[in-house]
């Protein structure tokens, strides 16, 4: 980076913790750039390939032509996820949506491959950053989503019932992720971070509890997919209630699995190999 850029750009680097608000996947790196945003600063933060540089260039050009220079840029990267660049603009939500639409069209015109670009670029209102920064560092508990799931189910109506099942899955996912993070020796997983990798990490624990917890979480994941995407039939309150009960049982399994890990921290010892709660 040039000396001039250093006087204009403030850098923040943080490895996100699983318990922090908004962290759906672990191991993400977030870099924030403020001040006078230069193309080379963003490219250096990304370690960008030529195609990614073209995405950055498109974003800066669109915003410059519209007279809305970004006040802040946030780069997010993590194992198994597409690098993302968020431009925060001091403008109202409809304006930001229009700018984002123009940006996506500009990127689409520059990339004719059937493969998506290697960088996701978005335009967001600066007000969103300010509100989210105010909550930064607050812990996000699985119980919050569990309560949300029950409240949605209590309101009635098919859409609320579908959303309740999604919240139930997210509650279980958050709880399982928290306990899996305690298994430091499983960080060597070669799979990308996410649902599949999380199930793999639990199965590699080589215990009945770990495998049962992985299967239960996978069941809730399938249920959430069905609630989100399958609209050919009615999604009944009885089905949603069933999935919320399954959510509670997953949380019970999480407690059981945590106890197993306390009794036997090594994944291959005799105690853990074939015991059940």
Legacy VTK file of the C-alpha trace (Angstrom):
# vtk DataFile Version 3.0
C-alpha trace
ASCII
DATASET POLYDATA
POINTS 277 float
0.000 0.000 0.000
1.273 3.487 -0.742
2.103 5.977 1.970
-0.691 8.309 0.823
-3.226 5.518 1.102
-2.166 4.807 4.668
-3.044 8.370 5.681
-6.500 8.042 4.139
-7.511 4.548 5.104
-8.209 3.111 8.522
-7.883 -0.672 8.697
-9.629 -3.054 11.037
-8.993 -6.773 11.060
-10.987 -9.144 13.207
-11.514 -12.871 13.285
-15.175 -13.326 14.103
-16.095 -15.486 17.078
-18.937 -18.013 16.779
-20.875 -16.352 19.590
-20.945 -12.921 18.002
-24.128 -11.568 16.489
-24.549 -12.312 12.833
-21.803 -14.930 12.548
-23.514 -17.795 10.719
-20.230 -19.448 9.806
-17.018 -19.616 11.824
-13.566 -18.446 10.904
-14.557 -15.342 8.906
-12.123 -12.463 8.477
-13.616 -8.985 8.237
-11.628 -5.972 7.048
-13.029 -2.457 7.133
-11.737 0.395 5.013
-12.786 3.988 5.673
-11.704 7.362 4.439
-10.931 7.993 0.773
-11.460 4.597 -0.799
-8.939 3.700 -3.465
-9.090 0.766 -5.856
-5.658 -0.507 -4.793
-6.604 -0.540 -1.095
-9.605 -2.798 -1.681
-7.702 -5.039 -4.086
-4.894 -5.420 -1.549
-7.364 -6.262 1.213
-8.899 -8.953 -0.970
-5.668 -10.254 -2.440
-7.840 -10.080 -5.509
-7.525 -12.037 -8.720
-8.099 -10.206 -12.029
-11.804 -11.152 -12.160
-12.332 -9.893 -8.616
-10.573 -6.649 -9.485
-13.039 -6.146 -12.323
-15.896 -6.473 -9.797
-14.305 -3.872 -7.525
-13.756 -1.586 -10.495
-17.385 -1.942 -11.564
-18.611 -1.059 -8.089
-16.473 2.051 -7.759
-17.399 3.221 -11.267
-21.146 2.815 -10.695
-21.038 4.706 -7.405
-18.837 7.467 -8.826
-21.106 7.996 -11.838
-24.152 8.131 -9.556
-22.516 10.717 -7.307
-22.653 8.430 -4.248
-19.087 7.649 -3.217
-18.879 4.906 -0.594
-18.236 6.077 2.948
-16.966 2.669 3.995
-16.063 -0.669 2.449
-16.166 -3.981 4.278
-14.375 -7.046 2.955
-15.393 -10.446 4.346
-13.519 -13.651 3.636
-13.582 -17.105 5.146
-12.828 -20.729 4.409
-15.485 -22.178 2.141
-17.308 -18.926 1.440
-17.265 -16.542 -1.498
-15.337 -13.333 -0.722
-17.726 -10.429 -0.265
-17.332 -6.689 -0.654
-19.933 -4.356 0.829
-19.994 -0.681 -0.129
-21.799 1.473 2.470
-23.322 4.626 0.989
-24.880 7.575 2.808
-28.241 7.293 1.058
-31.770 6.067 1.657
-32.724 2.417 1.255
-34.505 2.830 -2.140
-31.475 4.670 -3.526
-29.116 1.963 -2.316
-31.310 -0.726 -3.866
-31.272 1.148 -7.177
-27.488 1.520 -6.989
-27.106 -2.166 -6.211
-29.323 -3.092 -9.165
-27.171 -0.937 -11.451
-24.032 -2.527 -10.041
-25.298 -6.088 -10.572
-26.186 -5.192 -14.164
-22.694 -3.762 -14.692
-21.077 -6.924 -13.342
-23.372 -9.116 -15.459
-22.333 -7.197 -18.564
-18.640 -7.767 -17.829
-18.831 -11.471 -16.989
-20.241 -13.632 -19.754
-19.206 -16.976 -18.224
-21.846 -19.323 -16.840
-19.776 -19.351 -13.646
-20.483 -16.570 -11.131
-17.843 -13.900 -10.469
-15.366 -14.713 -7.725
-16.497 -11.775 -5.604
-19.950 -10.810 -4.300
-20.369 -7.020 -4.331
-23.271 -5.220 -2.641
-24.350 -1.625 -2.005
-25.861 -1.024 1.447
-27.093 2.047 3.346
-24.629 3.532 5.816
-27.433 3.574 8.394
-27.396 -0.246 8.382
-23.727 -0.259 9.321
-24.318 2.218 12.148
-27.165 0.168 13.611
-25.255 -3.096 13.378
-22.082 -1.573 14.808
-24.061 -0.462 17.856
-24.844 -4.135 18.585
-21.320 -5.338 17.837
-19.933 -7.677 20.464
-23.315 -8.645 21.891
-23.686 -12.377 22.247
-26.345 -14.147 20.210
-27.959 -17.028 22.030
-29.661 -20.046 20.504
-32.466 -19.407 22.998
-33.332 -16.192 21.143
-34.116 -18.122 17.987
-35.863 -20.837 19.969
-38.179 -18.211 21.481
-38.730 -16.664 18.060
-39.728 -20.045 16.625
-42.329 -20.573 19.346
-43.714 -17.058 18.968
-44.111 -17.487 15.211
-45.891 -20.790 15.673
-48.220 -19.208 18.219
-49.296 -16.516 15.763
-50.792 -19.079 13.410
-50.934 -18.973 9.653
-48.994 -21.078 7.174
-46.196 -18.567 6.548
-45.564 -18.130 10.262
-45.505 -21.901 10.608
-42.921 -22.181 7.856
-40.773 -19.434 9.356
-41.037 -21.070 12.784
-39.414 -24.216 11.368
-36.596 -22.158 9.843
-35.978 -20.441 13.193
-36.027 -23.830 14.906
-33.289 -25.080 12.590
-31.199 -21.924 13.082
-31.531 -22.279 16.849
-30.271 -25.861 16.687
-27.525 -24.918 14.235
-26.296 -22.152 16.511
-26.302 -24.464 19.519
-24.498 -27.272 17.703
-21.924 -24.854 16.298
-21.163 -23.592 19.799
-20.463 -27.079 21.144
-18.537 -28.118 18.025
-16.211 -25.146 18.462
-15.016 -26.777 21.673
-13.641 -29.665 19.600
-10.452 -27.932 18.568
-8.845 -31.100 17.267
-11.554 -31.326 14.598
-10.567 -28.029 12.974
-8.512 -30.045 10.487
-11.640 -30.884 8.494
-10.911 -30.473 4.795
-14.498 -29.590 4.003
-15.776 -26.055 3.749
-17.423 -24.491 6.757
-21.192 -24.899 6.904
-23.840 -27.537 7.533
-21.997 -30.366 5.768
-18.698 -29.612 7.509
-20.402 -29.295 10.886
-22.013 -32.716 10.509
-18.656 -34.147 9.451
-16.937 -32.717 12.510
-19.534 -34.267 14.792
-19.270 -37.645 13.096
-15.498 -37.563 13.392
-15.913 -37.452 17.144
-16.456 -41.234 16.802
-19.153 -41.331 19.484
-22.787 -42.370 19.307
-23.722 -38.962 20.687
-21.822 -37.151 17.969
-23.378 -39.193 15.169
-26.874 -38.895 16.646
-26.501 -35.135 16.993
-25.328 -34.833 13.383
-28.315 -36.854 12.138
-30.775 -34.803 14.194
-29.348 -31.545 12.876
-29.472 -32.849 9.304
-33.148 -33.703 9.823
-33.931 -30.168 10.948
-31.967 -28.818 7.990
-34.096 -30.832 5.565
-37.235 -29.635 7.334
-36.126 -25.999 7.014
-35.454 -26.491 3.309
-38.921 -27.960 2.903
-40.505 -25.048 4.770
-38.666 -22.535 2.581
-38.959 -24.089 -0.849
-41.763 -26.652 -1.016
-45.007 -24.832 -1.716
-46.890 -27.586 -3.510
-48.759 -28.578 -0.349
-50.002 -26.825 2.774
-47.533 -26.622 5.677
-49.648 -27.518 8.675
-49.392 -26.349 12.267
-49.003 -29.996 13.303
-45.935 -30.410 11.092
-44.424 -27.179 12.426
-45.110 -28.256 16.023
-43.373 -31.551 15.301
-40.249 -29.778 14.071
-40.178 -27.478 17.114
-40.311 -30.532 19.337
-37.425 -31.969 17.331
-35.553 -28.707 17.915
-35.960 -29.106 21.661
-34.662 -32.656 21.436
-31.616 -31.438 19.525
-30.866 -29.028 22.352
-31.186 -31.943 24.775
-28.743 -33.910 22.636
-26.361 -30.952 22.671
-26.286 -31.067 26.478
-25.705 -34.829 26.355
-22.901 -34.457 23.812
-21.252 -31.751 25.909
-21.287 -34.085 28.909
-19.694 -36.811 26.793
-16.918 -34.436 25.761
-16.261 -33.551 29.403
-16.010 -37.219 30.386
-13.792 -38.133 27.485
-12.076 -35.333 25.536
-10.286 -37.740 23.180
-12.571 -38.789 20.277
-11.351 -42.374 19.961
-11.226 -43.567 23.553
-13.232 -46.592 24.618
-15.735 -44.624 26.689
-16.879 -42.526 23.762
-16.795 -45.179 21.094
-20.128 -46.865 21.749
-21.953 -45.082 24.562
-25.334 -43.392 24.367
-27.184 -41.014 26.614
LINES 1 278
277 0 1 2 3 4 5 6 7 8 9 10 11 12 13 14 15 16 17 18 19 20 21 22 23 24 25 26 27 28 29 30 31 32 33 34 35 36 37 38 39 40 41 42 43 44 45 46 47 48 49 50 51 52 53 54 55 56 57 58 59 60 61 62 63 64 65 66 67 68 69 70 71 72 73 74 75 76 77 78 79 80 81 82 83 84 85 86 87 88 89 90 91 92 93 94 95 96 97 98 99 100 101 102 103 104 105 106 107 108 109 110 111 112 113 114 115 116 117 118 119 120 121 122 123 124 125 126 127 128 129 130 131 132 133 134 135 136 137 138 139 140 141 142 143 144 145 146 147 148 149 150 151 152 153 154 155 156 157 158 159 160 161 162 163 164 165 166 167 168 169 170 171 172 173 174 175 176 177 178 179 180 181 182 183 184 185 186 187 188 189 190 191 192 193 194 195 196 197 198 199 200 201 202 203 204 205 206 207 208 209 210 211 212 213 214 215 216 217 218 219 220 221 222 223 224 225 226 227 228 229 230 231 232 233 234 235 236 237 238 239 240 241 242 243 244 245 246 247 248 249 250 251 252 253 254 255 256 257 258 259 260 261 262 263 264 265 266 267 268 269 270 271 272 273 274 275 276
